[in-house]
Amino acid sequence: MEEEKPWALISEVGGDGLLEDVTDVLTRHFHIISHRDFLQNPRLHGPRIRAVFQWNAQPVAEPALLALLPSLKVVANGGVGVDHLDVGYINSVGVKVTNTPAVVSSATADMAMGLLLASARRIVEGHQVAVDPKAAAPIANNLLGVEVTGSTLGIIGMGDIGYKIAQRSKGFDMKILYHNRKRRSVEDERAVGATYCPNVDELLQGSDFVMVAVNLTPETTGLIGHRELLLMKPTATLVNVSRGLVVDQDALVKALLCGSIRAAALDVTHPEPLPRDHPLLSLPNVLITPHVGTHTYATTRRMVQMMADSALAVIQGQVVPNEVTAK
């Protein structure tokens, strides 16, 4: 049985690769080999590889690598976004692409609300003051934040993640506006008390918090730029849990410096990480986390399990539940 396991290529275990504690999910079904070990003898290992498991966009599924893998059947991506993959090219060489939708939604929605709350209530600043040995009492007078309860949240992108954000915000009695390519059902809207905005401008003008939760596509690249930021309230906060390229970062810096908006909370930037001298890193009204929306142990394990299940379905000629095709 051990010899019958298909071979799979991964980036590495540990570091920026797969968490060591979840590799058992893969080794239950696959022989795994790291990219570094593979490169020691690609002529030997290449014909064996049936699946590539991508984590943090590694190993890069570029033509040079795919050419070394004549038996490859599937590239299984850890995460929903596949903007780093040339899906059309990969499909053209007879290889399927899969992703891990749904399982990432709850953790990402939790992170989105965490960023919103941390920015609104200045939690990071509060911690820094509280642990500063030079701080003198009273220390809280300069840490006034903005109210979350009863405020208006505008969600751009009401897919699975966006909808789960709406569910969480309902607990804060927030008024919910949303903009989406396709309007949700009346039942979905009623369940969270959401109001559909056919025009994103209306949402931007009426929201105290603007939450961006879209996929990165040619249409959403630069979706939030200078014009959109000027439409927002000067007291508003921008929260981005989608992709860095959805927001024009130069325009965002200008808006934050001149007070067009109050603050920004970002789990994503472009590039990642930002250059250490990037102006976003030094602005006091910016909160940045390093793209960790899905980073919980339970979610990571579910993602890896979904990757394994999808890859096995491809290899065994079964229906592929999470296949991604070129549009």
Salt bridges, closest charged atoms under 4 A:
GLU2 OE1 - LYS5 NZ 3.43
ASP24 OD2 - ARG28 NH2 3.21
ASP24 OD2 - ARG301 NH2 2.57
ASP83 OD1 - ARG243 NE 3.17
ASP110 OD1 - ARG168 NE 2.64
GLU125 OE1 - ARG122 NH2 2.98
ASP188 OD2 - ARG184 NH2 3.07
GLU189 OE2 - ARG183 NE 2.72
ASP201 OD1 - ARG227 NH2 2.91
ASP208 OD1 - LYS233 NZ 2.98
GLU228 OE2 - ARG227 NH2 3.39
GLU272 OE1 - HIS291 ND1 2.87
GLU323 OE2 - LYS96 NZ 3.40
